[in-house]
Amino acid sequence: MSAHPVFRFGIIADPQYAAIPPHAAMDRYYANSLAKVAEAIEAFNGWELSFVMTLGDVIDRSFQSFDDIVPVYERLRHEALFLLGNHDFSVSAGHLSEVAARLGMPSPYYSFSRHGWRFIVLDGNDVSTFAPPEGHPHRALAAQMLTALEAKGARNAHRWNAALSDAQFAWLGDQIAGAAAAGEKVIVMNHYPVHPPSEHCMWDSERIVTLLASHDNVVAYLNGHDHVGNYGRLGGCHFVNFKGVVDTENENAFAIVEVHTDHIAVRGFGREESRTLVY
């Protein structure tokens, strides 16, 4: 295996910050996430990183929570990137359309390239009962999908999960094909897991997994949402679910991902596990 990485980037998942008391039964300490994110950033600043991605659920609730946690990221000497989680939409209806912009995102889903790799950033809340504006057709579609999953007894039939729109799914396929044509390997990032199957998986995880596993250039899929973490592999694609920052009173959880020419090394900090993903 190669000894030196081509580049590195940082990962934070599920800070779920809010200035509220802890939910001890769920082991969630919302207010403590400010200090934990600051601690992660201090660690990241000691490394040469291409960027730091937060895998959604920056806040737990209330649009005003962004005013406390977003400034913490200004201490980061690297580029801070974000994607959208379900709790990021636990805001008043008037703020739903402002969440992506508040996090400085170019759009709810987007892609970028670094060092011959393409990063495809999904908006897993596209078809949901909470993120689209009131009256949007995606809300009605989400309700139909959820009802159908409940009728089947699907274990991921929960209101805190969601699906990609057909338009975003087609865009994902186009991005993967475009990356292949450009000779780029692909890492997909999303808030929600899609594999291994679990109660936290996206409603349309099967079509997403089939797409990812059928392309040789797709190396990894990185997500949060399920705070205990998880790992699976299908075809040549590694599926890594990172642990949630908000969990536990004092222990942190974050990672530095080192991309090598023949493997990816996940260097876990705190509760996060270290892994070697060979490709």
VOBA-1610 file (N, C-alpha, C; in pm, whole numbers, padded with zeros to 5 digits, always signed):
BEGIN
Met+00084-00121+00000Met+00000+00000+00000Met+00087+00125+00000Ser+00036+00229-00063Ser+00111+00354-00069Ser+00122+00414+00071Ala+00238+00472+00100Ala+00264+00525+00234Ala+00211+00667+00252His+00209+00744+00143His+00173+00886+00154His+00043+00914+00078Pro-00053+00980+00143Pro-00178+01011+00075Pro-00162+01118-00033Val-00249+01111-00132Val-00254+01215-00235Val-00311+01343-00176Phe-00414+01326-00093Phe-00473+01441-00021Phe-00556+01389+00095Arg-00595+01480+00183Arg-00676+01447+00300Arg-00793+01545+00310Phe-00899+01498+00376Phe-01008+01590+00411Phe-01068+01548+00545Gly-01137+01642+00609Gly-01196+01617+00741Gly-01344+01586+00731Ile-01396+01509+00828Ile-01538+01473+00833Ile-01593+01499+00974Ile-01707+01567+00979Ile-01787+01585+01101Ile-01928+01539+01067Ala-01993+01466+01157Ala-02131+01424+01133Ala-02221+01459+01252Asp-02336+01513+01221Asp-02445+01531+01318Asp-02409+01604+01447Pro-02364+01730+01439Pro-02349+01808+01561Pro-02484+01830+01632Gln-02591+01851+01552Gln-02726+01872+01605Gln-02727+01973+01719Tyr-02661+02085+01698Tyr-02653+02186+01803Tyr-02787+02255+01827Ala-02817+02277+01952Ala-02927+02365+01994Ala-02900+02405+02138Ala-02940+02525+02174Ala-02920+02574+02312Ala-03034+02523+02399Ile-03040+02390+02416Ile-03146+02325+02492Ile-03084+02222+02586Pro-03157+02180+02689Pro-03104+02077+02780Pro-03082+01945+02707Pro-02996+01860+02760Pro-02970+01731+02696Pro-03090+01638+02703His-03094+01542+02610His-03192+01433+02615His-03113+01312+02666Ala-03110+01296+02798Ala-03021+01197+02860Ala-03054+01055+02817Ala-03183+01025+02797Ala-03223+00890+02760Ala-03165+00851+02624Met-03151+00950+02535Met-03094+00924+02402Met-02943+00955+02399Asp-02889+01000+02513Asp-02746+01033+02525Asp-02706+01145+02429Arg-02796+01242+02413Arg-02769+01354+02323Arg-02754+01484+02401Tyr-02642+01549+02378Tyr-02605+01671+02453Tyr-02588+01785+02352Tyr-02704+01843+02315Tyr-02710+01937+02203Tyr-02621+02059+02220Ala-02623+02119+02337Ala-02546+02243+02359Ala-02395+02217+02358Asn-02354+02096+02397Asn-02211+02062+02403Asn-02146+02054+02265Ser-02228+02050+02160Ser-02171+02036+02025Ser-02090+02159+01982Leu-02117+02275+02039Leu-02035+02392+02006Leu-01889+02366+02041Ala-01865+02317+02163Ala-01728+02291+02208Ala-01667+02174+02132Lys-01749+02073+02099Lys-01696+01957+02027Lys-01655+01993+01884Val-01736+02073+01817Val-01700+02117+01681Val-01574+02203+01686Ala-01565+02290+01787Ala-01445+02373+01803Ala-01322+02286+01826Glu-01336+02179+01903Glu-01226+02086+01929Glu-01184+02015+01800Ala-01282+01972+01722Ala-01252+01907+01593Ala-01178+02003+01500Ile-01224+02127+01496Ile-01161+02227+01409Ile-01017+02253+01452Glu-00994+02258+01582Glu-00857+02277+01632Glu-00767+02161+01586Ala-00821+02039+01590Ala-00745+01924+01543Ala-00720+01933+01392Phe-00825+01968+01316Phe-00812+01979+01170Phe-00708+02084+01130Asn-00701+02191+01207Asn-00608+02300+01174Asn-00462+02257+01186Gly-00436+02143+01251Gly-00300+02091+01262Gly-00260+02003+01145Trp-00351+01986+01047Trp-00325+01901+00930Trp-00339+01982+00802Glu-00277+01930+00696Glu-00301+01987+00564Glu-00422+01914+00504Leu-00534+01983+00493Leu-00657+01924+00444Leu-00708+02000+00322Ser-00771+01926+00231Ser-00829+01989+00113Ser-00958+02063+00148Phe-01033+02007+00243Phe-01158+02067+00289Phe-01206+01989+00412Val-01310+02042+00478Val-01379+01970+00585Val-01527+01967+00551Met-01586+01847+00548Met-01729+01831+00518Met-01805+01794+00645Thr-01915+01865+00670Thr-02008+01826+00775Thr-02127+01758+00709Leu-02154+01634+00752Leu-02250+01547+00683Leu-02395+01567+00729Gly-02434+01692+00751Gly-02573+01722+00781Gly-02605+01725+00929Asp-02726+01772+00961Asp-02772+01794+01099Asp-02673+01882+01174Val-02643+01996+01116Val-02560+02096+01182Val-02632+02145+01308Ile-02764+02162+01296Ile-02845+02202+01412Ile-02946+02092+01444Asp-03004+02101+01563Asp-03113+02010+01600Asp-03248+02073+01570Arg-03257+02204+01594Arg-03383+02277+01573Arg-03358+02427+01580Ser-03450+02506+01526Ser-03451+02652+01533Ser-03347+02716+01441Phe-03395+02799+01349Phe-03306+02866+01254Phe-03201+02950+01327Gln-03235+03001+01445Gln-03141+03083+01522Gln-03019+03002+01568Ser-03032+02869+01575Ser-02918+02785+01616Ser-02800+02802+01522Phe-02827+02830+01394Phe-02718+02851+01298Phe-02630+02970+01340Asp-02692+03069+01405Asp-02617+03189+01445Asp-02509+03157+01548Asp-02527+03048+01624Asp-02428+03008+01723Asp-02320+02917+01665Ile-02360+02822+01580Ile-02264+02720+01537Ile-02189+02755+01408Val-02252+02827+01315Val-02182+02859+01190Val-02055+02942+01216Pro-02058+03042+01308Pro-01935+03118+01334Pro-01819+03033+01388Val-01849+02919+01453Val-01742+02832+01503Val-01655+02783+01386Tyr-01719+02760+01271Tyr-01646+02712+01153Tyr-01552+02818+01095Glu-01570+02943+01134Glu-01482+03049+01083Glu-01340+03034+01138Arg-01324+02955+01245Arg-01189+02930+01300Arg-01112+02829+01215Leu-01181+02759+01125Leu-01118+02657+01043Leu-01031+02722+00936Arg-00905+02676+00923Arg-00817+02735+00821Arg-00834+02669+00685His-00922+02568+00678His-00952+02499+00553His-01092+02538+00506Glu-01126+02495+00385Glu-01259+02521+00332Glu-01363+02438+00408Ala-01468+02502+00457Ala-01577+02434+00528Ala-01692+02410+00430Leu-01726+02283+00409Leu-01835+02247+00319Leu-01946+02177+00398Phe-02067+02185+00346Phe-02183+02131+00416Phe-02275+02056+00321Leu-02354+01965+00378Leu-02469+01909+00309Leu-02585+01909+00409Leu-02704+01880+00360Leu-02825+01902+00438Leu-02876+01775+00505Gly-02909+01785+00635Gly-02969+01675+00709Gly-03113+01706+00745Asn-03184+01607+00796Asn-03326+01627+00828Asn-03346+01733+00936His-03259+01734+01040His-03278+01831+01148His-03248+01974+01105Asp-03173+01991+00997Asp-03147+02126+00949Asp-03275+02195+00901Phe-03380+02115+00879Phe-03509+02170+00837Phe-03610+02176+00952Ser-03562+02155+01076Ser-03649+02171+01194Ser-03654+02319+01231Val-03702+02397+01135Val-03710+02543+01147Val-03851+02585+01106Ser-03884+02710+01129Ser-04017+02757+01091Ser-04032+02754+00939Ala-04156+02743+00892Ala-04184+02726+00749Ala-04121+02836+00664Gly-04117+02958+00719Gly-04062+03069+00643Gly-03912+03059+00617His-03843+02976+00694His-03698+02962+00679His-03656+02839+00598Leu-03751+02753+00559Leu-03715+02628+00491Leu-03631+02652+00366Ser-03665+02754+00289Ser-03595+02779+00163Ser-03460+02848+00183Glu-03427+02884+00309Glu-03305+02961+00336Glu-03191+02877+00396Val-03218+02748+00425Val-03121+02667+00499Val-02991+02649+00422Ala-03000+02610+00294Ala-02878+02586+00215Ala-02793+02712+00206Ala-02856+02826+00182Ala-02783+02952+00171Ala-02720+02991+00305Arg-02789+02962+00416Arg-02735+02996+00549Arg-02606+02920+00575Leu-02592+02802+00515Leu-02470+02721+00529Leu-02369+02750+00418Gly-02397+02850+00336Gly-02303+02889+00231Gly-02292+02789+00118Met-02394+02705+00101Met-02392+02603-00003Met-02429+02663-00138Pro-02369+02616-00248Pro-02402+02669-00380Pro-02543+02632-00424Ser-02592+02517-00376Ser-02726+02467-00406Ser-02750+02347-00314Pro-02873+02297-00305Pro-02898+02185-00212Pro-02818+02059-00245Tyr-02788+02034-00373Tyr-02695+01927-00411Tyr-02600+01979-00517Tyr-02476+01929-00514Tyr-02371+01986-00599Tyr-02255+01888-00607Ser-02158+01918-00691Ser-02037+01835-00699Ser-01915+01924-00716Phe-01799+01867-00684Phe-01673+01939-00703Phe-01563+01835-00722Ser-01453+01877-00781Ser-01342+01785-00808Ser-01215+01831-00738Arg-01139+01733-00688Arg-01010+01757-00622Arg-00914+01643-00656His-00798+01677-00706His-00689+01580-00725His-00733+01457-00804Gly-00815+01477-00906Gly-00858+01364-00989Gly-00973+01284-00929Trp-01035+01336-00825Trp-01152+01272-00763Trp-01271+01365-00774Arg-01389+01307-00798Arg-01511+01388-00799Arg-01593+01355-00674Phe-01631+01459-00602Phe-01716+01447-00484Phe-01858+01489-00523Ile-01952+01395-00506Ile-02091+01420-00541Ile-02170+01434-00411Val-02225+01551-00388Val-02291+01586-00262Val-02442+01586-00282Leu-02510+01493-00219Leu-02654+01477-00240Leu-02737+01556-00138Asp-02859+01587-00178Asp-02959+01639-00085Asp-03059+01527-00060Gly-03038+01452+00048Gly-03123+01339+00079Gly-03263+01376+00124Asn-03289+01506+00144Asn-03420+01552+00192Asn-03511+01597+00079Asp-03469+01572-00044Asp-03537+01624-00163Asp-03687+01589-00163Val-03717+01461-00143Val-03856+01417-00132Val-03878+01376+00014Ser-03939+01465+00091Ser-03959+01441+00235Ser-04084+01511+00281Thr-04126+01478+00403Thr-04246+01541+00459Thr-04213+01670+00533Phe-04083+01711+00531Phe-04044+01826+00614Phe-03962+01933+00542Ala-03884+01898+00438Ala-03794+01995+00377Ala-03857+02080+00266Pro-03936+02022+00175Pro-03995+02106+00070Pro-04093+02207+00130Pro-04111+02321+00063Pro-04207+02420+00113Pro-04349+02360+00119Glu-04432+02416+00206Glu-04571+02372+00216Glu-04636+02380+00077Gly-04709+02273+00040Gly-04777+02272-00090Gly-04692+02223-00205His-04562+02199-00181His-04474+02151-00289His-04513+02007-00323Pro-04511+01970-00453Pro-04550+01833-00490Pro-04461+01725-00427His-04337+01759-00392His-04250+01659-00328His-04302+01618-00189Arg-04376+01707-00124Arg-04435+01671+00007Arg-04542+01564-00011Ala-04628+01584-00111Ala-04733+01486-00139Ala-04673+01353-00182Leu-04570+01359-00266Leu-04502+01237-00311Leu-04439+01164-00192Ala-04380+01240-00100Ala-04319+01180+00019Ala-04423+01107+00103Ala-04538+01169+00121Ala-04645+01107+00199Ala-04690+00976+00134Gln-04698+00975+00001Gln-04736+00852-00072Gln-04630+00744-00053Met-04503+00781-00067Met-04394+00683-00051Met-04392+00625+00089Leu-04411+00712+00189Leu-04408+00666+00328Leu-04524+00570+00356Thr-04642+00604+00305Thr-04759+00517+00323Thr-04735+00380+00260Ala-04676+00379+00140Ala-04649+00253+00071Ala-04546+00169+00148Leu-04445+00234+00203Leu-04343+00162+00280Leu-04401+00108+00410Glu-04487+00187+00475Glu-04553+00141+00598Glu-04640+00018+00570Ala-04708+00019+00455Ala-04795-00093+00418Ala-04714-00222+00397Lys-04589-00203+00352Lys-04502-00320+00330Lys-04431-00363+00458Gly-04444-00283+00564Gly-04373-00313+00688Gly-04225-00285+00679Ala-04185-00192+00591Ala-04043-00161+00572Ala-03986-00098+00698Arg-03866-00142+00736Arg-03810-00091+00863Arg-03759+00052+00853Asn-03744+00105+00729Asn-03702+00245+00714Asn-03821+00337+00689Ala-03943+00287+00715Ala-04065+00368+00696Ala-04082+00463+00814His-04000+00569+00813His-04004+00669+00919His-04009+00809+00858Arg-04074+00900+00927Arg-04084+01038+00878Arg-03950+01110+00879Trp-03854+01059+00957Trp-03722+01124+00959Trp-03628+01070+00851Asn-03681+00990+00759Asn-03607+00950+00639Asn-03669+01019+00518Ala-03614+00994+00400Ala-03659+01068+00281Ala-03605+00998+00157Ala-03620+01063+00041Ala-03577+01004-00086Ala-03523+01112-00179Leu-03450+01069-00281Leu-03409+01158-00389Leu-03526+01176-00486Ser-03537+01293-00543Ser-03630+01310-00655Ser-03574+01236-00776Asp-03659+01206-00873Asp-03612+01143-00996Asp-03511+01233-01067Ala-03531+01364-01059Ala-03439+01458-01124Ala-03301+01451-01060Gln-03295+01446-00927Gln-03165+01438-00860Gln-03100+01302-00884Phe-03180+01196-00887Phe-03126+01062-00914Phe-03064+01057-01054Ala-03131+01118-01152Ala-03077+01124-01288Ala-02948+01205-01290Trp-02946+01315-01215Trp-02824+01399-01205Trp-02709+01319-01145Leu-02737+01239-01043Leu-02635+01154-00982Leu-02574+01061-01086Gly-02659+00996-01165Gly-02611+00908-01270Gly-02525+00982-01373Asp-02568+01102-01409Asp-02492+01184-01504Asp-02356+01224-01447Gln-02353+01257-01320Gln-02227+01296-01254Gln-02128+01180-01252Ile-02177+01060-01220Ile-02091+00942-01216Ile-02035+00912-01356Ala-02122+00920-01456Ala-02079+00895-01594Ala-01980+01002-01640Gly-02007+01127-01603Gly-01916+01236-01639Gly-01781+01221-01573Ala-01781+01175-01449Ala-01655+01151-01378Ala-01576+01040-01446Ala-01645+00935-01486Ala-01579+00823-01555Ala-01515+00871-01685Ala-01587+00954-01760Ala-01535+01006-01886Ala-01413+01095-01864Ala-01409+01162-01747Ala-01298+01250-01714Ala-01184+01176-01644Gly-01200+01046-01624Gly-01098+00966-01555Gly-01093+00991-01405Glu-01207+01034-01348Glu-01212+01065-01205Glu-01276+00951-01126Lys-01219+00921-01010Lys-01285+00833-00915Lys-01384+00916-00835Val-01484+00849-00777Val-01598+00918-00716Val-01614+00881-00569Ile-01639+00984-00486Ile-01688+00966-00350Ile-01820+01040-00341Val-01926+00968-00302Val-02058+01028-00285Val-02077+01059-00137Met-02135+01175-00108Met-02162+01215+00030Met-02309+01251+00044Asn-02369+01207+00154Asn-02510+01232+00179Asn-02532+01225+00329His-02645+01277+00375His-02674+01265+00518His-02717+01124+00555Tyr-02795+01062+00468Tyr-02860+00935+00500Tyr-02782+00814+00451Pro-02782+00704+00529Pro-02724+00580+00479Pro-02813+00517+00370Val-02751+00434+00288Val-02825+00354+00189Val-02790+00205+00200His-02677+00174+00265His-02631+00035+00282His-02534+00032+00401Pro-02536-00074+00482Pro-02628-00188+00484Pro-02771-00144+00519Pro-02873-00224+00479Pro-03012-00188+00507Pro-03034-00168+00658Ser-03104-00061+00692Ser-03134-00032+00833Ser-03255+00058+00841Glu-03301+00085+00962Glu-03417+00171+00980Glu-03388+00317+00946His-03260+00350+00927His-03221+00489+00895His-03201+00512+00746Cys-03211+00408+00666Cys-03179+00420+00522Cys-03283+00504+00447Met-03237+00564+00339Met-03326+00639+00250Met-03435+00548+00197Trp-03551+00606+00170Trp-03663+00528+00119Trp-03630+00462-00015Asp-03549+00530-00096Asp-03514+00476-00229Asp-03370+00424-00231Ser-03325+00371-00117Ser-03185+00327-00107Ser-03151+00218-00208Glu-03247+00132-00241Glu-03216+00020-00331Glu-03170+00069-00467Arg-03239+00168-00525Arg-03196+00215-00658Arg-03063+00290-00651Ile-03039+00356-00538Ile-02912+00429-00523Ile-02796+00331-00512Val-02813+00227-00430Val-02707+00126-00412Val-02680+00054-00544Thr-02785+00019-00616Thr-02768-00049-00745Thr-02686+00037-00841Leu-02716+00167-00845Leu-02643+00260-00932Leu-02496+00269-00891Leu-02469+00289-00762Leu-02332+00307-00715Leu-02248+00181-00736Ala-02307+00065-00704Ala-02232-00061-00712Ala-02205-00104-00856Ser-02277-00044-00951Ser-02261-00085-01091Ser-02154-00004-01165His-02092+00092-01095His-01989+00174-01160His-01853+00153-01092Asp-01754+00115-01170Asp-01622+00084-01117Asp-01552+00205-01055Asn-01589+00325-01098Asn-01518+00444-01050Asn-01575+00498-00920Val-01685+00440-00870Val-01742+00484-00742Val-01675+00404-00630Val-01597+00473-00548Val-01515+00408-00446Val-01582+00407-00309Ala-01650+00516-00274Ala-01704+00525-00138Ala-01828+00613-00133Tyr-01911+00583-00033Tyr-02030+00660-00001Tyr-02022+00692+00148Leu-02020+00820+00183Leu-01999+00864+00321Leu-02126+00934+00372Asn-02169+00900+00495Asn-02293+00958+00548Asn-02292+00964+00700Gly-02394+01028+00754Gly-02419+01034+00897Gly-02556+00977+00927His-02639+01051+01003His-02780+01021+01032His-02799+00912+01137Asp-02737+00796+01118Asp-02744+00689+01218Asp-02625+00709+01312His-02651+00762+01431His-02544+00814+01517His-02451+00707+01571Val-02491+00580+01568Val-02403+00475+01620Val-02298+00433+01518Gly-02312+00477+01393Gly-02216+00442+01289Gly-02245+00306+01228Asn-02183+00281+01112Asn-02204+00154+01043Asn-02105+00145+00928Tyr-02091+00024+00872Tyr-02004+00004+00756Tyr-02055-00114+00673Gly-02045-00102+00543Gly-02077-00212+00453Gly-02002-00195+00323Arg-02002-00302+00243Arg-01939-00295+00112Arg-02025-00372+00013Leu-02040-00316-00105Leu-02115-00383-00211Leu-02045-00352-00342Gly-02012-00458-00417Gly-01931-00436-00536Gly-01799-00374-00493Gly-01757-00270-00562Gly-01633-00203-00525Gly-01654-00082-00437Cys-01777-00060-00391Cys-01810+00063-00316Cys-01816+00036-00166His-01742+00117-00090His-01744+00114+00057His-01850+00212+00107Phe-01931+00170+00202Phe-02035+00255+00261Phe-01999+00279+00408Val-01963+00405+00440Val-01919+00438+00576Val-02017+00536+00640Asn-02075+00495+00751Asn-02165+00578+00830Asn-02087+00630+00951Phe-02065+00761+00957Phe-01988+00820+01066Phe-02076+00846+01189Lys-02015+00835+01306Lys-02087+00851+01432Lys-02124+00999+01456Gly-02229+01021+01536Gly-02278+01155+01561Gly-02202+01229+01672Val-02166+01353+01643Val-02098+01439+01742Val-02186+01462+01866Val-02317+01476+01845Val-02409+01515+01954Val-02421+01408+02064Asp-02384+01286+02031Asp-02400+01177+02128Asp-02290+01181+02234Thr-02325+01149+02355Thr-02241+01147+02476Thr-02213+01289+02526Glu-02189+01297+02655Glu-02170+01429+02718Glu-02036+01491+02681Asn-01930+01411+02680Asn-01796+01468+02662Asn-01716+01412+02545Glu-01743+01287+02503Glu-01662+01226+02398Glu-01696+01285+02261Asn-01594+01311+02184Asn-01613+01364+02049Asn-01613+01250+01947Ala-01644+01284+01822Ala-01638+01187+01711Ala-01621+01264+01582Phe-01504+01248+01519Phe-01479+01309+01388Phe-01367+01230+01322Ala-01334+01263+01199Ala-01236+01182+01127Ala-01158+01265+01026Ile-01039+01217+00995Ile-00961+01266+00880Ile-00952+01150+00782Val-00991+01176+00658Val-00991+01075+00552Val-00871+01100+00462Glu-00784+00999+00451Glu-00662+01011+00370Glu-00681+00929+00243Val-00673+00995+00129Val-00694+00928+00000Val-00559+00893-00061His-00533+00763-00075His-00411+00711-00134His-00439+00660-00275Thr-00335+00620-00346Thr-00352+00571-00483Thr-00416+00433-00488Asp-00417+00358-00378Asp-00474+00223-00379Asp-00568+00195-00262His-00582+00290-00169His-00674+00271-00056His-00711+00406+00005Ile-00814+00404+00086Ile-00854+00520+00164Ile-00840+00483+00312Ala-00770+00567+00387Ala-00752+00544+00530Ala-00839+00643+00607Val-00932+00591+00687Val-01014+00675+00774Val-00946+00677+00910Arg-00901+00794+00950Arg-00835+00811+01080Arg-00939+00866+01177Gly-00990+00780+01267Gly-01095+00821+01357Gly-01042+00888+01483Phe-01115+00986+01532Phe-01083+01056+01656Phe-01199+01035+01754Gly-01168+01024+01884Gly-01273+01004+01984Gly-01344+00872+01960Arg-01476+00877+01949Arg-01556+00756+01930Arg-01552+00702+01788Glu-01502+00781+01694Glu-01503+00736+01554Glu-01397+00630+01530Glu-01434+00526+01453Glu-01343+00415+01424Glu-01249+00449+01309Ser-01130+00391+01314Ser-01037+00400+01202Ser-01059+00279+01112Arg-01047+00301+00981Arg-01073+00194+00884Arg-00977+00209+00767Thr-00947+00097+00700Thr-00873+00097+00574Thr-00964+00043+00465Leu-00990+00126+00364Leu-01080+00089+00255Leu-00997+00070+00129Val-00975-00054+00090Val-00893-00084-00027Val-00978-00074-00153Tyr-00921-00013-00258Tyr-00994-00007-00385Tyr-00899-00041-00499
//
